[in-house]
Amino acid sequence: MSRGAKLNKLNMSTLIPNHRIEAIQAALRDEKLDGWLFFDHHRRDPIAYRVLQLTPGSMVTRRWFYFIPANGEPRGLVHKIEAQTLAPLPGQHSLYAGWKELMDGLQRILNGAHRVAMQYSPNCQVPYVAMADAGTIESVRALGVNVVTAANLIQIFESRWNAEQLEMHLEAGRRVDRIRAEAFARVSAAVRAKTRITEWEMQQFILARFSEAGLFTDHGPDVAINANASNPHYDPQQDACSEIRSGDLVLIDMWAKLQQSEAVYYDITWTGYCGENPPSDIQNIFGIVRDARDKAIQTVVDAAARKRVLSGYEVDDAARNHIRQAGYGEYFFHRTGHSIGEEVHGTGANMDNLETHDERRIIPWTCFSIEPGIYLPKFGIRSEVNVFADDSSARVTGEIQNDILRL
């Protein structure tokens, strides 16, 4: 599914700097680029530090540049009062003080380069990687250098998992799936017993179970009923939530990872109906969303098996076209999926041809969500799974909801 297969199994999180440089240079040659120019000021670009495996000093108050050519020795440029900023990185580092020296130094370290990657996204199509400001891009281009996006490179060094991370994801999935089943069972028991229970109380129940199970989440989860479920980022509050009653549709979106270093997230959404027989409109919408999800999954599985290069926008198209053909296109107003990593929204390819036209290819050893939804005035339904692609296949990593739950 991707060029650069020789890098697929490298554990990027454990490479020492020289090996890291060699891996970056191999990727640059694969992308037919002259180099990768890193830049930061006041720690504005966390991607640069993560990719370079660089821990900055206590002060980064002046601009620095670090250029890794496709071949040859890297070159750095730092301010004289922060001369040690790039000290852990290999290569020759030049010093500057005034702005003229800065521009002269930048020209020197870029000497001979014509096509260079930076943390830049044309038209900000991939906001996650758009870290370099417009003025800096203009300065580099003024030196006769063609600046292109580093989005595909960032995927290689940011988004790919190692075997241990995959296992942590699968274990997180097992724990989250158990808690999800417990949560819906708790809703069912309360509704049947006519015991008062609210969205917020269910959110707190899930958070408590996460903690007991050794799971971490940065926010959420989302527990929403009926029209609240039509807000994909609904967040119940103790004093602003709804009671869950018989006849309600319940959506639970939950994401968590193990409380371990380098752990990665597992992120799912399921829906249930408080009663034995969901109304036909709810069943119909659930079926459309489920089938759209499955078409997107099959698109990825087929491409992986055939080793066909597949871009994120194509996966979005597979799900969105099905919903459009069913007549509900205007009610599916977010991307089909997002990259998943140590952050729940990672920096890899998104399954998106709505909010952006994401042309980044899906590369081996990455994971992403597939989560189409239809959000009507009275209720919303979303079905979310995680898909992991390896060297020759792709698969859903957890349980899959095929029918709406009867609660």
PyMOL commands that set and color helices and strands:
alter all, ss='L'
color gray80, all
select helices_A, chain A and resi 5-7+12-14+17-30+46-52+80-82+99-109+122-124+127-129+134-141+151-159+163-192+199-212+226-230+280-306+312-325+329-331
alter helices_A, ss='H'
color red, helices_A
select strands_A, chain A and resi 35-40+64-69+75-79+92-96+115-118+146-149+215-216+222-225+249-258+266-273+339-340+366-370+373-375+380-382+385-389+394-396+405-406
alter strands_A, ss='S'
color yellow, strands_A
deselect
rebuild
show_as cartoon
